[in-house]
Amino acid sequence: MHTATERAAALTITALSLEAVRDLLEPQPAPCLSVYLPTHRNVPDNRVDRPSFRHLIGALEMSLSAAHRRDEIDRLLRPFRLLADDQRFWEHSRDGLAVLASDGVARVFVLQRPVRPLAVVTNRFHLLPLLRIAAALERFQLLALTSREARVYEGTSWHGAAGQPDARPTVDRLDPVPLPAASGSVATEGRLVRDDVIDEEILQPHRVKLGKGPAGMAASDVVHGGFRSKQDDIDNDTEIFLRHVDEVVLREVSQPSGLPLLLVAASRLAATFRGLSKNPLLAAEYVAKDPHLLTPDDLAAAAADVFAQEREVRIAREVTAFGNARDHGHASGDPADIARAAVAGRVATLFVDEAEDLYGGVAETVLAKGGTVVALVRNAMPTETGLAAIYRY
């Protein structure tokens, strides 16, 4: 029986991103073990996943046996065997799995896209399947807002390759992001509540502002004795609450993460919030619905639709930018020229045919040099070669 400490030391569950793949491109102690497996979400289909994974472990063991001692093989395979024995892990699988291990320590990626089964032992990780999926996902945060409370969630929108007509975007789940209360502690159930920010008693002294006398100094917003209309106070309190939400979300959520923020709110409230928000990461599009009327699955679906639309617009803009850059000699569709530019660190954005394995090395080089990789289906590619690049200079 393996302890939690043993498992934690050998296995790290890692969120997939281009940055995570870029980290894996760094030199690793050889041999590097790479395993990919298509998995299943539900019973009875997922009952084949663990036996299939153990079969791939056997393939790794056979490859290692030619050049490694028994004790060394056991050490290198230990994280895989720990994972194979973790029944709870296999009860919560998704559509694919990637396990990349070196020196007895593994990174585990749970994938929302299937992958081909593969087990290889090489001097560096086999990353092309992971890179393709990472190029087609987008992490984001979602602000579910009403006039009385605010909640923030984080999720990942998974896309098929851009330009693929039957690729339906999905958001697998939305995880709550705790928000701090006004006192600095974690707010009730991790959300901001207006009652914690605003005193609801209309005639409380804090609402009474003294006029400046008959000398022409009084302003129209002065409240004498708190006798403004109740609706005016409610509207003002809502604005105070929205400004507080914007400040807290910007400081505690958006600035640390740098992720786009999608607003879900009723139309009128959304217009008010967007008019006062100072958050530069607030997405241009929003979901004009009351989040109280939406289930978690409804929120996820609405988020997926918005980010799919934004991504298609962004991809179209980048393809147009490629055409403009090529007209000025700052882009190319020639694989040899792109390969040289990639090694020199000149590629800012690389477009690659998502079905093309030949250019995997070029894509990895671009990513390692700090560039961005965009996977497209062939009919969406701006060139006929399966490769296109916009250069930094």
C-alpha positions as CSV (number, residue, x, y, z in Angstrom):
1,M,0.0,0.0,0.0
2,H,1.5,3.3,-1.1
3,T,1.3,6.3,1.2
4,A,0.1,9.7,0.1
5,T,3.6,11.1,0.8
6,E,5.2,8.5,-1.5
7,R,2.7,9.3,-4.2
8,A,3.1,13.0,-3.9
9,A,6.9,12.7,-4.1
10,A,6.7,10.7,-7.3
11,L,3.7,12.2,-9.1
12,T,2.6,15.7,-9.9
13,I,-0.8,16.4,-11.4
14,T,-0.2,19.3,-13.7
15,A,-2.6,21.6,-15.5
16,L,-1.9,21.6,-19.2
17,S,-0.8,24.8,-20.9
18,L,1.8,25.9,-23.4
19,E,3.9,27.1,-20.5
20,A,3.8,23.6,-18.9
21,V,4.9,22.1,-22.2
22,R,7.7,24.7,-22.5
23,D,9.0,23.6,-19.1
24,L,9.2,20.0,-20.3
25,L,11.4,21.0,-23.2
26,E,14.2,21.8,-20.8
27,P,16.9,19.2,-20.6
28,Q,15.9,16.2,-18.4
29,P,18.0,13.3,-17.0
30,A,17.9,10.5,-19.5
31,P,16.1,8.2,-20.1
32,C,12.8,10.1,-20.5
33,L,9.7,8.0,-20.4
34,S,6.5,9.2,-22.2
35,V,3.2,7.5,-22.0
36,Y,-0.1,8.5,-23.7
37,L,-3.4,6.8,-23.3
38,P,-7.0,7.4,-24.4
39,T,-9.3,7.1,-21.4
40,H,-13.0,7.1,-20.7
41,R,-15.1,9.2,-18.4
42,N,-17.8,6.7,-17.5
43,V,-18.4,3.0,-16.6
44,P,-18.2,0.5,-18.0
45,D,-15.9,2.0,-20.7
46,N,-13.3,3.2,-18.2
47,R,-12.8,-0.3,-16.8
48,V,-10.3,-1.0,-19.6
49,D,-8.2,2.1,-18.8
50,R,-6.1,0.7,-16.0
51,P,-5.3,-2.6,-17.8
52,S,-4.3,-0.6,-20.9
53,F,-2.1,1.6,-18.8
54,R,-0.4,-1.4,-17.2
55,H,0.2,-2.8,-20.7
56,L,2.0,0.4,-21.6
57,I,4.1,0.1,-18.5
58,G,5.1,-3.4,-19.7
59,A,6.2,-1.8,-23.0
60,L,8.4,0.7,-21.1
61,E,9.9,-2.1,-19.0
62,M,10.8,-4.1,-22.1
63,S,12.5,-1.0,-23.7
64,L,14.5,-0.3,-20.5
65,S,15.6,-3.9,-20.0
66,A,18.1,-3.7,-22.8
67,A,20.3,-1.1,-21.1
68,H,19.3,-0.9,-17.4
69,R,19.7,-3.0,-14.3
70,R,16.6,-4.4,-12.5
71,D,16.8,-2.0,-9.6
72,E,17.1,1.0,-11.9
73,I,14.2,-0.1,-14.0
74,D,12.0,-0.4,-10.9
75,R,13.0,3.1,-9.8
76,L,12.2,4.6,-13.2
77,L,8.9,2.9,-13.4
78,R,7.8,3.5,-9.8
79,P,5.7,6.6,-10.6
80,F,3.8,4.7,-13.3
81,R,3.1,1.8,-10.9
82,L,2.0,4.2,-8.2
83,L,-0.5,5.7,-10.6
84,A,-1.7,2.3,-11.8
85,D,-2.5,1.3,-8.3
86,D,-4.5,4.5,-7.5
87,Q,-8.0,3.4,-8.0
88,R,-9.5,6.8,-7.1
89,F,-7.5,8.4,-9.8
90,W,-9.0,6.1,-12.5
91,E,-12.5,6.7,-11.2
92,H,-12.1,10.4,-12.2
93,S,-10.5,10.1,-15.7
94,R,-11.4,12.3,-18.7
95,D,-10.7,11.6,-22.4
96,G,-6.9,11.2,-22.4
97,L,-3.9,10.8,-20.2
98,A,-0.2,11.8,-20.5
99,V,2.5,10.7,-18.1
100,L,6.0,12.0,-18.6
101,A,8.7,10.8,-16.2
102,S,12.4,11.2,-15.7
103,D,14.7,10.2,-12.8
104,G,11.8,8.5,-11.0
105,V,9.5,11.6,-11.0
106,A,6.5,12.1,-13.2
107,R,4.2,14.8,-14.4
108,V,0.6,13.7,-15.0
109,F,-1.8,15.5,-17.4
110,V,-5.5,14.7,-17.4
111,L,-6.7,15.6,-20.9
112,Q,-10.1,16.6,-22.3
113,R,-9.1,15.3,-25.7
114,P,-8.2,11.6,-26.6
115,V,-4.7,10.7,-27.7
116,R,-3.2,7.7,-29.4
117,P,-1.8,5.0,-27.1
118,L,2.0,5.3,-27.0
119,A,4.9,4.3,-24.7
120,V,8.4,5.4,-25.6
121,V,11.8,5.7,-24.0
122,T,14.1,8.4,-25.5
123,N,16.6,11.0,-24.4
124,R,13.9,13.7,-24.3
125,F,10.2,13.7,-23.8
126,H,7.8,13.0,-26.7
127,L,5.7,16.2,-26.5
128,L,4.0,16.6,-29.9
129,P,0.6,15.1,-28.7
130,L,0.6,17.3,-25.6
131,L,1.7,20.4,-27.6
132,R,-1.2,20.0,-30.1
133,I,-3.8,19.9,-27.3
134,A,-2.1,22.7,-25.3
135,A,-2.3,24.9,-28.5
136,A,-6.1,24.4,-28.6
137,L,-7.0,25.3,-25.0
138,E,-7.6,28.5,-23.2
139,R,-7.7,29.0,-19.4
140,F,-10.1,31.7,-18.2
141,Q,-11.9,33.0,-15.1
142,L,-15.7,33.7,-14.9
143,L,-17.4,36.3,-12.7
144,A,-21.0,35.3,-11.9
145,L,-22.6,38.6,-10.7
146,T,-25.9,39.6,-9.3
147,S,-26.8,42.8,-7.5
148,R,-26.4,41.0,-4.2
149,E,-23.4,38.6,-4.6
150,A,-20.4,37.8,-6.7
151,R,-18.7,34.5,-7.3
152,V,-15.5,33.7,-9.4
153,Y,-14.7,30.4,-11.1
154,E,-11.7,29.2,-13.1
155,G,-12.0,26.9,-16.1
156,T,-10.4,25.7,-19.3
157,S,-12.1,26.0,-22.7
158,W,-11.0,23.1,-24.9
159,H,-11.2,23.6,-28.6
160,G,-10.7,21.4,-31.6
161,A,-8.2,22.7,-34.1
162,A,-9.3,26.1,-35.4
163,G,-11.2,25.9,-38.6
164,Q,-12.6,22.4,-37.9
165,P,-16.4,22.7,-38.4
166,D,-17.4,19.9,-36.1
167,A,-15.1,20.7,-33.3
168,R,-17.4,21.7,-30.4
169,P,-15.7,23.6,-27.7
170,T,-16.1,22.3,-24.2
171,V,-15.5,23.5,-20.6
172,D,-15.0,20.5,-18.5
173,R,-15.7,22.1,-15.2
174,L,-15.6,25.4,-13.4
175,D,-13.6,25.4,-10.1
176,P,-14.6,28.1,-7.5
177,V,-12.0,30.8,-6.8
178,P,-12.2,31.9,-3.1
179,L,-12.6,35.7,-2.6
180,P,-11.6,37.6,0.5
181,A,-14.2,39.3,2.7
182,A,-13.9,42.9,3.6
183,S,-12.0,42.0,6.7
184,G,-9.4,40.1,4.7
185,S,-10.6,36.7,5.7
186,V,-12.2,34.4,3.1
187,A,-15.7,35.5,2.3
188,T,-18.8,33.4,3.1
189,E,-18.6,30.3,0.9
190,G,-15.8,32.1,-1.0
191,R,-18.2,34.7,-2.5
192,L,-18.7,38.4,-2.0
193,V,-22.0,39.4,-0.5
194,R,-23.5,42.9,-0.7
195,D,-24.7,42.7,2.9
196,D,-21.1,42.4,4.0
197,V,-20.2,45.6,2.2
198,I,-23.3,47.8,2.5
199,D,-25.4,48.7,5.5
200,E,-28.9,47.9,4.4
201,E,-30.6,50.2,6.9
202,I,-31.7,53.2,4.7
203,L,-31.8,55.7,7.6
204,Q,-28.5,54.8,9.2
205,P,-26.4,57.9,10.1
206,H,-23.8,57.0,7.5
207,R,-26.3,57.9,4.8
208,V,-27.0,61.4,6.2
209,K,-24.8,64.0,4.7
210,L,-25.1,67.6,5.9
211,G,-25.8,70.4,3.4
212,K,-23.5,73.5,3.4
213,G,-26.1,76.0,4.3
214,P,-28.0,78.7,2.3
215,A,-24.8,80.3,0.9
216,G,-25.1,78.5,-2.4
217,M,-22.8,75.7,-1.4
218,A,-25.3,72.8,-1.3
219,A,-25.2,70.1,-3.9
220,S,-28.0,68.2,-5.5
221,D,-26.7,64.9,-4.1
222,V,-27.0,66.0,-0.5
223,V,-29.2,63.7,1.6
224,H,-31.0,65.4,4.5
225,G,-32.0,63.0,7.2
226,G,-31.9,60.0,4.8
227,F,-35.1,60.9,3.1
228,R,-34.2,60.1,-0.5
229,S,-36.2,57.4,-2.2
230,K,-35.5,53.8,-1.3
231,Q,-34.8,52.9,-4.9
232,D,-32.1,55.6,-5.2
233,D,-30.4,54.1,-2.2
234,I,-30.6,50.6,-3.7
235,D,-29.2,51.8,-7.0
236,N,-26.3,53.7,-5.2
237,D,-25.7,50.7,-3.0
238,T,-25.5,48.4,-6.0
239,E,-23.0,50.7,-7.6
240,I,-20.9,50.7,-4.4
241,F,-21.1,46.9,-4.3
242,L,-20.1,46.6,-7.9
243,R,-17.1,48.9,-7.5
244,H,-16.0,46.8,-4.5
245,V,-16.4,43.6,-6.5
246,D,-14.3,45.1,-9.4
247,E,-11.6,46.2,-7.0
248,V,-11.4,42.8,-5.2
249,V,-11.5,40.7,-8.4
250,L,-8.9,42.8,-10.1
251,R,-6.5,42.7,-7.1
252,E,-7.0,39.2,-5.9
253,V,-7.9,37.3,-9.0
254,S,-7.1,38.9,-12.4
255,Q,-3.7,40.5,-11.6
256,P,-2.2,37.4,-10.0
257,S,-3.5,35.1,-12.8
258,G,-3.4,37.3,-15.9
259,L,-6.3,35.3,-17.3
260,P,-9.2,36.7,-19.3
261,L,-12.3,37.4,-17.2
262,L,-15.8,36.5,-18.6
263,L,-18.8,38.3,-17.0
264,V,-22.1,36.5,-16.5
265,A,-24.8,38.9,-15.4
266,A,-28.3,40.2,-16.3
267,S,-28.1,42.8,-19.1
268,R,-28.7,46.0,-17.1
269,L,-26.3,44.9,-14.3
270,A,-23.7,43.9,-16.9
271,A,-23.9,47.3,-18.6
272,T,-23.4,49.1,-15.2
273,F,-20.5,46.9,-14.2
274,R,-18.8,47.1,-17.5
275,G,-19.2,50.9,-17.4
276,L,-17.4,51.2,-14.1
277,S,-14.9,48.3,-14.3
278,K,-11.2,49.1,-14.3
279,N,-10.2,45.5,-15.1
280,P,-8.2,45.4,-18.4
281,L,-8.7,41.6,-18.5
282,L,-12.5,41.8,-18.6
283,A,-13.5,40.1,-21.9
284,A,-15.3,42.2,-24.6
285,E,-18.1,39.6,-24.8
286,Y,-20.3,38.6,-21.9
287,V,-23.1,36.3,-21.1
288,A,-26.3,38.4,-20.6
289,K,-28.0,36.0,-18.2
290,D,-28.8,36.0,-14.5
291,P,-26.3,33.4,-13.0
292,H,-28.8,32.5,-10.3
293,L,-30.9,30.9,-13.0
294,L,-28.0,28.8,-14.4
295,T,-26.8,25.5,-13.3
296,P,-23.0,24.9,-13.2
297,D,-23.3,23.0,-16.5
298,D,-25.2,26.0,-18.0
299,L,-22.4,28.4,-16.9
300,A,-19.8,26.1,-18.5
301,A,-21.7,25.8,-21.8
302,A,-22.2,29.6,-22.0
303,A,-18.5,30.2,-21.3
304,A,-17.5,27.7,-23.9
305,D,-19.7,29.4,-26.6
306,V,-18.3,32.9,-25.8
307,F,-14.6,31.8,-25.8
308,A,-15.2,29.8,-29.0
309,Q,-16.5,32.9,-30.8
310,E,-13.6,35.0,-29.4
311,R,-11.0,32.4,-30.4
312,E,-12.3,32.2,-34.0
313,V,-12.2,36.0,-34.3
314,R,-8.7,36.0,-32.8
315,I,-7.5,33.3,-35.2
316,A,-8.9,35.1,-38.2
317,R,-7.1,38.3,-37.1
318,E,-3.8,36.4,-36.7
319,V,-4.2,34.8,-40.1
320,T,-4.8,38.3,-41.6
321,A,-1.7,39.5,-39.7
322,F,0.3,36.7,-41.3
323,G,-0.8,37.9,-44.8
324,N,0.1,41.5,-44.0
325,A,3.5,40.5,-42.5
326,R,4.3,38.3,-45.5
327,D,3.6,41.3,-47.8
328,H,6.3,43.2,-45.9
329,G,8.8,40.3,-45.7
330,H,8.2,39.5,-42.0
331,A,6.4,36.1,-42.5
332,S,6.9,32.9,-44.5
333,G,5.3,29.7,-45.5
334,D,8.6,28.0,-46.5
335,P,9.4,25.2,-44.1
336,A,13.2,25.5,-44.5
337,D,13.2,29.2,-43.9
338,I,10.9,28.8,-40.9
339,A,13.1,26.1,-39.4
340,R,16.1,28.4,-39.6
341,A,14.1,31.3,-38.1
342,A,12.9,29.0,-35.3
343,V,16.4,28.0,-34.3
344,A,17.4,31.7,-34.3
345,G,14.4,32.6,-32.0
346,R,12.8,34.8,-34.7
347,V,9.4,33.2,-34.8
348,A,6.7,35.0,-32.8
349,T,3.7,32.9,-34.0
350,L,3.8,29.5,-35.7
351,F,0.7,28.1,-37.5
352,V,1.0,24.3,-38.0
353,D,-1.3,21.8,-39.6
354,E,-2.7,19.9,-36.6
355,A,-2.5,16.6,-38.5
356,E,1.1,17.1,-39.6
357,D,3.7,15.2,-37.5
358,L,6.7,16.3,-39.7
359,Y,6.9,19.7,-38.2
360,G,6.7,18.7,-34.5
361,G,10.4,19.5,-34.0
362,V,9.9,23.0,-35.4
363,A,6.9,23.6,-33.2
364,E,8.8,22.5,-30.1
365,T,11.7,24.8,-31.0
366,V,9.4,27.8,-31.4
367,L,7.8,27.1,-28.1
368,A,11.2,26.7,-26.4
369,K,12.3,30.1,-27.8
370,G,9.2,31.8,-26.3
371,G,7.0,31.8,-29.4
372,T,3.3,30.9,-29.7
373,V,2.0,27.8,-31.5
374,V,-1.4,27.7,-33.1
375,A,-2.8,24.4,-34.4
376,L,-5.1,24.7,-37.5
377,V,-6.8,22.2,-39.7
378,R,-5.4,22.1,-43.2
379,N,-8.2,24.1,-44.9
380,A,-7.7,26.9,-42.3
381,M,-3.9,27.2,-42.9
382,P,-2.8,30.4,-44.6
383,T,-0.3,28.3,-46.7
384,E,-0.2,25.0,-48.6
385,T,2.9,23.7,-46.9
386,G,1.3,22.9,-43.5
387,L,3.5,25.5,-41.8
388,A,3.4,29.3,-41.6
389,A,5.2,31.8,-39.3
390,I,5.1,35.4,-38.4
391,Y,8.6,36.7,-37.5
392,R,9.6,39.0,-34.6
393,Y,12.0,40.8,-36.9
